[in-house]
Amino acid sequence: MLRYRLLGRSGLRVSEICLGTMSFGNNWGFGADKETSHQVLDAYAEAGGNFLDTANKYHNGETEEILGSWLEGKRHQNVIATKYTLAMDHSDPNTAGNGRKNLKRSVEESLKRLRTDYIDLLWVHAFDDQTPIDETLRALDDVVRSGKVLYVGISDTPAWVVSASNVMAELRGWTQYVGLQIEYSLIERTPERDLLPMAEHFGQSVLAWAPLGGGVLTGKYSRGDAEDSKRSGGNEARGRTSDRNMAIARAVDKVADELGASSAQVATAWVQAQGYNYIPIVGARKVSQITDTLGAASIELSPAHLAALDEVSRIELGFPHNFLASDGVQDLVHSEQRPRLDRRPGS
């Protein structure tokens, strides 16, 4: 059974693995139909899952409608997270972006599709560099004060924007972001440069999308023959099946074999192992997929396993991180007596 964690600096209890719903619907020409989607939701709920992540844009609203039909009679037992920002009508510029008008319309329409009178967590779906961040923050605070939204989070946005936003919200008494949603996996560790330290500073939960690297870390390609590993469509176009990433996938396979687990379980468990505030978002088009992935909750990676996975997937943090961590600079900043200094509690 899944366990629960507090979402950021809030009292909201959410399951340790979040169910992503982007595969629910077929308006985009792929995905699970309503019946299958409900079966996946049932399997997730039976495992103790209560944290459902969706977006108004997914399948042009069909995903929210599928989720809303399933929620009847069990709304309050579930934590519903949805998003706004992305264009819903490309002929109308005000159905896109992070401005107040799009926010108001998006929330009202999501509430209707989800068949509810409140949203537990509203994500800003992506950074909009044309809308002042104070407009977005004040508009978000208004929908929270109205009771239509309980908490807010932000997705796919540079660290400096999130940091400036939370400081501004704190100083003005507005609602702060309790969560950060980003792509994060063994093949995408670049958030470790700035996004993750920033999230730790603000006590934000990190919701990791694509923890399986678009399927690369499931063994789908690494356990097949050389030709199968190259026939990967969009993943190849995005560089996900590079030689480096295939080496990471094979390392995941090796750990999985040692544990008697699936590769998907190991890749998901690695995200969870990064700390209490790390919650992977997993999706599924079939019940068998969600059942397998949820098995990650019972996987415990040993220090040796974590070290091996870290070694093969480690990235260069770059400037200023490597510069500041060098012995010479550390001596200049803290003096040559730094090895004798006691660290601050919790540091």
N, C-alpha and C positions, 0 to 999 in steps of 0.2 A: 504493500500500500504506500502511496505517496505521502510524504510528510509536508508540513507547512512552514512557511517563512514569512516574516514581516516584510512588507514592500517598502523599501527605503526607510525614511524616517516617518513612518506612519504606523497606525495600528491595524492596517489591513492585512489579513492573513491570506496568503496565496500558496498554491501548491508549488513544490520545488521544481516541477517541470510544467511549462506552459504549453497549451495546445494552440498551435497556429492554424488558422482556418482558410488560408488563401487557396487551398485546393478544393474548397467546397463550392460547387456550382460548375456550370459548363458554358457560361456566357462568353468566355474567352476561347472556347473551343477545346478546353481540356478541363479535367477535374472530376470530382465525384458528384453523382446525382444526389438529390435530396435524401432518398432512402439510405444510401450508403453513408452519406455524411452523418445522418442521425445515428447510424450504427457505430461509427467512429466515436461520436460524442458519448454514446452510451458506454462504450468500452473504457473511455477516459474517465468518465464519472465513476464507474464501478471500481476503478483503481484508486479512487480518492481524489481525482483531479477536479479543481474548481476554477482554474484560471484560463479563460478563453480569450484569445487575441484575434481581432478581426480588423477590418477597415471599410470605410464607405466605398472606396474605389474597387475593392475586390469583386471581380465579375460584375462590375457596374451596379453594385447594390444587391445582387442576387445572394451573395454570401451572408450578408446581414439578415436577409429575409429567411434563409435556411436556418440560421442560428436562432432567429426570433421564434420560428415555429417550433423548434425543439425546446425552447426555454419555458414554454407555457407550463405552469404548475411547479416550476423549479427555479424561477428567476432569482430568488433571494439566496439560494444555496450556491450560486455561482458569481464569480467576479468577471464582469464583462469589460474588456478593453477594446475600444475602437479608435479610429484615427480620422483626421481630416487634413487636408492640404491639396491633394492631387486633383487635377481637373476632372469634373464629372460631366461637363458639357463644353467641348472645345470651341463652341461658337460663342460662349459667354465667358469673358475673362474673369468675372467675379465669382465663378464657381471653382476657382483655383486660388492657391496662395494662402497665406496665413493672416489675412486681414480680418477685421471684425465681421464684415458682411458674409464672407464665406464660412466663417466659424459658426455664426448664428444659423445660417441655412443648413449647414452640414449636421449640426447637433440635432436640429428639429427633424430632419429627414432620417437620420440614424435612429432616433427614438421611435419613429413610426415603423421602420423596417424591423427593428429589434423587438417591437411590441413591449416596450418598457417605458417608465417615466423617469428613469435616471440611468446614467452611464457611470460605472465604477471608476474607470480610468480612461481619460481621453488623451491620446497621443497627438502631438504635432508631428505629422508624418515625415516631413523633410524641411530643411532650411529654405526659407524664401528670402532672398537677399534684397527684394524690392519692398518689403514691409518692415517698418520700424519695429524693433523687438519690444518696445514699450507698448505699442498698440496691441500686439499679440498677447503679451502678459496681462494687460488690463482686461482685455476681452475674455481671456481664460478665467481670470479671477471673477469676472461677472457671472459666467455660467456656473462656476462653483458656488458662488453666493446665492444663485437662484435655486440651487438644489438639483439641477439637471445633470451636473457632473460632480463627482466626489473628489477625485484626485486628477492631477495632470502629469504627463511625462513628455519626453521629447525624443525624436528618432532621427537618425541620419543627419546629424548637424555637427559642425565643427566644435571642438572643445571650447574655444574662446567665446563662442556665441552662447553656449549652455552656461558657462561660468559667469559671463556678464549678466545673463538673464536671471540666474538664481540670486546673484548679489543685488541686482536691482529690485527683484521681488521681495527680498528680505528687508531691504531698506525702506521700501514703500508699503510694507505690510500686505503684499499680494501673495497669492498662492504660488509656492515654489514647485519645481519639478521634482517628483519623488523617484522617477525612474528614467533610465537612458536605454533606448533600444538601438542596437547597432549590429552589424555583421561581425561575428567573432567565432573563430574556430581554430583548430590546429593549422589550417592552411591560410588563415587570415588573422594574424596576430598584430597587425599594425596599430590597432587601437591601444595597445600597451604603451605607445609613445606618449600620448597626451589624454585621450578620452578616458581611459581607465583610472589613471591617477586623479583626474578631475572628479570622476564619479565617486571615488573613495573619499575624497575630501568633503564632498557634499552629502555623503551617506546615501547615495542613490543606488537602487537596485539596477543591475545590468541585465537587460533582457537580450540574449544573444540569438539573433536570427541566422539561419543557415549554419547551425552547429555541425552539420554533416557535410559542409562544403559543397552543397548542391548535389549530394549523392556520392561525391568522390571518396568520402571517408566511410562508406558503407561496405566497401569491398567489391562494389559493382564492377569497377574497372581494374583494380589492383589484383583481384583474384582470378580475372579472366586472362585470355591470351593477349598478346601484344596488340593485335588488331582491334580487339574489343575495347581495349583501354583508350584507343584513339578515336573510336566512333562515339564521341560524347557530345556532339551537337553544341549547344550553348555553353557548356562547361569548357570545351576546348577554346571557343571563341573568347571566353573570359580569362583564359590562362589557367583555369583550375586543374587542367590535366598536364601541367608542366612536369618536367622530370623531377623537380624538387617536390612538388605536391604528391606525385606518385610514390616517391620515397617515403613521404610522411604517411600516406595511406597504407603502405606495406608495413610500416612500423606499428600502425594501429592494428592491422591484421594480426601481427605477431603477438601483441599483448592480448588481443581477443582470444587467440588460440590457447595461450597460456592460462587464461581465466575460464575457458569454456564458455565464452560470451560471444555475442555478435560484434562486428566492427562498429555498427551504429551505436550499440550500447556503450562501447569504450569511448567513442568520440563525444558522445553526449555526457558521459560521466566525467570526462576531462574538463568540460566547461564547468560543471558543478563543483569540481575539485578546486577551482580557482578561488573559492571563498563563499561565505554565507550569502552574499548579495548577488551571486551569479545564478541566473535562471535561464536555462536553454528553452528556446521556442521550437517545438517540433511539430511537423505537419504529417499528414497521412491521407492517402486516397483510399486505403483499404484498412480493415480492422486488423489484419495481420501485421501491418506496418506499425500502427500505434502500439499494439500489444508488445511487439519486439522492442521498440525504442523505450517504452516506459520501464523496461527491465533495467535500464541504466540506474534507476534509483537504488537498486540492490547491489550494484557493482562498486567495489572499493578498490581503487587503484593504489598499489603499494608505492612507497617512495622510489623504489627502483623503476617501476613502470612510469611514474611521473617524470623521473629524470631522463629516461630514454626518450619519451615523447617530447620533452622540452629540448633535448639536444638536437633532435632531427628537425624540429620546427622553429627553433629560435631565430629571432630577427635582430638586426642591428637597430638600436634605438636612435642612433644618429645624434646630431647636435641639437640642444646642448647637453643631452643626457650622458653620452659617453664622455664628453669633455669634463662635465662636473663630477663624474664618478672616478676619474683618473686619480691615482695616488698623489700626483703633484698638486693638482687643484684642491684635493681634499686636505692636503697639508697646509696649503695657503689659506683655505677657508676656516679650518678648525685647529690649525697649528699641528706640529709634529707630535704633540702629546695626545692626539685623538684616540689612539688605541687604548689609552688609560681612562678615557672619559666614560662615565656611565651614561647609557642612552636614556632618553625620556621614557617613562612608562608608556607602553603601547606603541612605541616607535619601532 
